[in-house]
């Protein structure tokens, strides 16, 4: 059973954080919930924050879809409920 | 309107942006225009991130909706001053004209509409949530005569809270513009002030192929999306954008 927190945003807000490591727009990517089988674009996910840690959940059953955490110089991405996460090294900020 | 070019942005996706104008929309809402050399264009409904860097290197990033269709290297944002906000009060009241910031975008391909999209269009805005919807409406007007019906429903607390009042006062042929007041209605307004209700959507396109876009505070979006579903709009036809 997933606990649904009170306030959330839409998956649209993942465009910036995920756009740092993906070359295609992530908000139009489709995702199928492994729990309730709802298929929806990432833009419809319910996203809980605040930044720099964002959690995307199924809009229907709140199953965990992904987690994004940004640190200076790095972005951590966890997909689904699996163990482990990907760490991307981000390009340096302009001085 | 042309599709955005696939130009590469410099420096990890961040473009240099120079503030060129700032106009008041409401007591706490401003239109900000930035000149962004190399800007590749965008689609109505997309947003961008603004990054400010302090002298000590501290950085803050916030997302803002693009308020107008692509127009060369100029981007127009609608920024609402957030109570106790860190970035929006600075952008709206402090950042000097001519000063530079950084922007990243265009962002988001889901909450977008272009004139090539056929079928009825229903836009529902809560307060400054009208900003990305205004980009859609302006793009629709710029495209010329369109036969599909289009409606914009703006929910605002009081008369002075309506963004783009002059533009919205002059609807074109197939537009249905409705302003709803939730706290204080202007003199002569027949509808008493109250939140968005089923009657407020009476007569608007309700066919399943209607594209619905809802933008506003989380509570408003939840309420409006539920109302739309109760009118028969499938969940997949309703695109939402919340801003907390």
Interface residues (C-beta under 8 A of the other chain):
Chain A: X7 X8 X9 X10 X11 X12 X13 X15 X16 X19 X20 X25 X27 X28 X41 X42 X43 X44 X51 X90 X91 X92 X93 X94
Chain B: X10 X11 X12 X13 X14 X47 X49 X59 X61 X63 X102 X104 X105 X107 X108 X109 X110 X111 X218 X239 X240 X241 X242 X243 X244
